[in-house]
Amino acid sequence: MAGRAASLSINRAPVLTLWAAVVAERLGFGRDEALTLGRAVAGLNAQSKGRRIGVFKPHEEKPKEAREKDRGERFLVEVCGRDVPAVSTPDGLRAVSAGKPIDPEAVEQYLEGAFGDDLAAVRAAMRRLARRYAPADLARAAYPLYEQFRPAVPAGKRGWGAKGVLDLDLIGRLAAGTGSAGGRPGPPPATRPAARRS
């Protein structure tokens, strides 16, 4: 693919944000809805990892304070194996962070800042990979696929916020069904219905 880098140096958060947004679109969510879901998935992952490595302390909500929270209609949406808190708004579904709907324009600006001129190429590569799977199969395979192409960073606190290499050729090979990371086999391709005989 001319006009794009074969790889780029980037940290994992924007990669997971974009991948989860692409997955959410493939599952049937609108673009703005998907952007907010993608951002929330990356945030939930960061919180989990941060707690695990001691960067964040668990937040314990006191019962009285919890009862005083807004009682708007909230529900969970599963994306990339994560239950994402969401709410219906006049503009459509929005993932929720810190009790407020996430702004899809802010997510797009975040991605533009993180990926720069490579955003369109990375998004296109991820969309090709997502289209390789039927939506139900992608719902199960999305996070294992991400684990195969995510940038490699050092373990523990050393890797917190560190940049690694995102290999677009690897994403392309996964989309074509001809490659995997580290010799691990990729998830199964989309199940296609058998051809009908006339």
TORLUM-251084 format. One record per residue: x negated, y negated, z of N, C-alpha, C in turn. Coordinates in pm, whole numbers, plus 50000, padded with zeros to 5 digits. Last residue first. Layout:
XYZXYZXYZ...
***
This chain:
529255247949337530555245249276531165257549217527765246649656527845253249526529215250449467526015221749831527275228749802527225234949665523075224650025523715220149902524985228449878523185219550377522905228250261523665222950140522115189150529523145199150501522785207250376519025186450699519845182450586520905193350563517505173050971518215184650919519115179950808514385156450957515855155950965516465168550906511565176151076512215165850996513725166451013510265181451410510885186351287511535175051209507275163551513508615168851535509235173351404503935174951419504975164951438506305171551466501335192151595502365191851492503395181151523498185177651662499465182351714500495182051603495865166551569496125180451532497435185851586495845139651639495125149251721495425163651690498945133051488497805127851563497155139251640499745144951160500045142851301498785137851367501185148450829500145145750928500685144651068503165150550643501865156550611500805154250717505595137950638505545151650690504225158450666505795111950574505745121350461505745135850507505685101150826506895099050746506965108850629503085108050894504205113650971505505112350894501735092250707501635106850699502755113550779502465066550802502845070950668502785086050652501215067151049502675065751044503185070250908498575068550952499125079551031500655078951031498375043550830498285055450746498825067650820498435026751046499605027150958499575039050864497405029151360497035034551229498275035951142496385007251591497625012551534497315016251390494035008651845494225008251700495565014751664494524987352133494054999552069494354998251920494104965752413494434968152273493834981252228495544966252743494414967552650494914969952508497484965952935497414954452845496294955152743495714988853109496854979953124496654967653037493505005053111494265004352987495424994652990492605003453372491744998553264492504996853134494565016653521494535001953521493654996253410495065045953309495115038453434495055023453416493025051853014494025055753114493975046253234492535031052724492035038252841493165041252940494615037752434493995028452528493475036652647495725041152107495045047752218494375037152303498915031451987497495028452001496905035552122501105058151875500815046351958499315043951968501685081351735501055070351662500705058251748502645100251923501665104351823500965092551757504515087052075503315092052142502235096352043506475083451879505725071951928504435076551995507435109951871506795104051754505945092151795508545112352130507395120752091506685115651965510625092752093509505090252185508325099552156512275104351881511705090751876510515088851968513625128651880512215128551839511525115051855516295123951950515485133352030513995131752002517065105551757517315102451897516465111351988516525119851525515645108751562515835105151708518695137151522517345142651536516355131851579520775118751484520765127251604519395133351628520025106651227520095099251353520045107951479517535125651054518955122851074519055115651209514415112150949515205119751046516675115751040513205094550786512905108750764513795117850848513705069450881514625074850779514355089550749511465065351045512785067351106513775073651007509475061350848509385072650941510755075451002510405037850731510275049950649510215062350738510215020850953511535023950896511485036350808507445019650984508255025751090509655029251038506795005950749506245019350773507085026650879508154981650794508504990050679508015004350699506784971951021508224974751029508644984050915504244968550907504424978051017505904981851028504794948950713504244961950673504454972450782505734927550871506594933350766506104947250726503474922251044504784926551095505614933350988501044912050965501244926350947502634931150988500754885551037501084888550896501364903350870501634892651371501204882951271501664886951132502214908251591501794914851468501274905351361502794889151797501944900851823501384906951695504444869951679503204865951744502254877451764506544886151591505784878251494504444873951553507474895451841506894904851744506064897551640508384871051950507364879052020506664888551923510394865051765509234856151779508074863251849512154886251822511554885151689510324876151693512824879352086512144892052058511454891451922514134855352048512904855352127512114868152103516354864551908515414855451841514084854951916517724879952100517064886651988516074877651914517534877252443517724869152323516994875652205519214898352671517964894852603518294887452474521364888752938521194894352804519894889352741520194893353277520644884753168520474891553034519054908853477520444905053491521004896453380516514915353387516644906053500518064900453510517944922853080516714922753158516864912053264519984941652863519894932452976518554934153044520874941852518520214947952632520054937152738523984934552377522654929552411522124937652527526434936252121525744942652231524384936152252527794904052018527524918352005526814923752128528394878252079527524880451963527214895151939529834879552314530554875052194529734877452066528574910852449528644896152447529464892152325528264938152663528914932852543528974917752555525094949952783526354942952806526924938852671522894974752926523384966152818524714960052858520014992753023521204985153065521594975352954518995022452877518815008052873520105001152920517325050552938518645044952959518485029852974515135064752698515325055452810516775051052816514705078852466514705086152591514875077552715515065059952265513715065252291513635072052427517925048952423517045046652309515655051652348521165048452547519905055952542519175053252411522705024152734522515028852598521185036252597525075017352991523755022052951523785027052807526774987053088526745001153054525325004653012528874962253239527534967153205527634982253177530834935753271530894949353217529514953553168529844917853569530214918653427530184933153381529414910053834530094922653806530594923353663526434897653973527504895853876528104909453841525754906554319525384905454178526634903654091526314912054578526604898554532526264896354386525384937254633526834935554620527204921754565522644932254659523114940254545524604938254523522584918654902522204911554779522694919054656523334939755075524144927455067523854920054937521254959655030522664962154998523504949554984518284948454862519024949754987520504951254953516264965454638517374955954651518084958754783512954968554600514064974254674515104963454697510724975854354511604965354405512774972054475507414988954379508854991254359509664979954423504814968354245505374975354360506854977654332502524971653976503784966654030504164974854151500114985253961500144971253918501404964553973499985012654014499825003254124499774988554085500585031253826499165028053842498915017253947503385032853851502575044953862501095041853888504225006853801504425012753935503515024653955503485005153531502944995853629503095000853771505085024753415503625026453417503005017453522507635012953460507315026453509505815028553520507354988053330507644988753473507265002353531506904996553067505864988953137506104989253288509375008653010508145016653009507035009653087511034986153025511234997253119509995006153125509984971352809509934966152945510104977053049510594987852593509194984952623509044979652765513414986752614512704999652624511244997252662513864959252568514184965152697513474978552717513124956652300512404949052403512634955152541515064973252181513634976152170512834969252277517414959352240517214972852295515734976652291517014936352089517104935352235516904948852301516954947351829515804939851880515834939052033519544958151809518384966951813517144959851867521114935151792521314944551902520064953151920520104924851551519934917351675520114926251797520884946651373519494942151388519264934651518523214970551515522864959351431521454954451463522875006351545523014993051605522614982451503522375031551436523605024751402523825011151465519985044051452521075050351527522405043051506518385026351320518675039151253519845046251321518205006851521518875003751394519285016551322516735021451711518095017151743518875013451617514295024051570515085035951605516525031951633513524997151562513735004451437514595016951462513244992851839514214985051762514544991951630511175010551898512475012851960513565004851888509114998051743509555011751713510945014251772508874972851873509274973751732509804987551699508134981052134509274972252112509794973651969505804995752085506995002752134508244994152115504234974151997504414985851911505664993451954504164956452213504884952552091505114964251995502764974652402504104969052426504804964452299500104982452330501234991452309502614984952318498144958352143498474966252261499784973652239496044962051852497234956451918497484964352045494494961651546494234962251690495364954851762495504981551267495334968751334495144971051483495044996150941495164997151086495034983151144495204988750686495455002950712495605005350862496934958450610495814965350673496194979950693498254950550287498394952750430497174960150482497974948750012498424937150085498634939350233499084980849892498264968949881498854957749965499175011750000500005000050000499124987750000
***
